[in-house]
Amino acid sequence: MSDETGSGRDSSGRFVRRAAEHVHDLHTPGDDGIHPVARILFGWTHRKGIANMIFWVMAVLSLVMISIDLVVHRHDSFAFAKATGFYGIWGFVSFSFAVLMGWPLGQLLRRGENYYGDAGGPPAGIDPDVQVEDVPAPTYPAEGDA
């Protein structure tokens, strides 16, 4: 028995790992709780020094964009919009404003912790000691109970 047979076994009689098992492994989180596809896509973010690399790449890109801004002639309606780096600064300030407005907006819209009542007990205004009478369910002639 030195040949691989169609029974799914190799030459030593062990079962051969099938493609479905490999796909199953791609959909099953490991012992560390990280999904294998997430490890493939975002595993590079755990390398040492990646934060510094991202910072410096963004800094270089920003300097390149500002240097391009020096040579591009724009036809703006307002004089302050012709300043070098105006649109980058405007975007940063606008985005910062949108992020910082999340806190007051959350304070305004957020409900109290017990807005829907206490989850551990009966609803407010109901006495749990009061006995409720059993009321039979109504019957309707259209249902054939008449």
Residue, then its C-alpha position, 0 to 999 in steps of 0.5 A: m500500500s504505497d499509493e494514495t488511494g481515493s479513500g482519503r488515506d495516504s500510504s501509511g493509512r492516515f487520513v489526508r487533510r482535506a480542503a474543507e478542513h483547511v477552510h474550517d481552520l480559516h473560520t475558527p478562532g485560535d486559542d488567543g481568540i483572534h480570527p485567522v482571517a483577521r490575523i492575515l489582514f491585520g497581523w502586520t499591525h502587531r509588529k514592533g515599531i509599526a506605529n512609528m512607521i505609520f506616523w512617519v509615512m503620514a508625516v512625509l505624505s503631509l509634507v509632500m502634499i504641502s509642497i505640492d500646494l506651493v506650486v499649484h495655482r488655485h482660483d479661490s474666492f477668499a484670500f485666506a483660502k490661498a494660504t499654504g496648507f489652508y485646506g489641510i488645516w481646515g480639514f483637521v480643525s473640522f474633523s477635530f470639531a466633529v469628534l469633540m462634539g460627540w461628547p456633548l451630543g452623547q450627553l444630550l441624547r443618552r438615556g439614564e442607566n435605569y431608563y427602562g427600569d431595573a432589570g432585576g425586579p418587577p416593573a415600577g408601580i406593580d406590586p408583586d404580592v397581588q394575585v392575578e385572576d386567571v381570565p380565560a382566553p376569548t373565543y370567537p365564532a369564526e374560529g369554529d369554537a361556537 
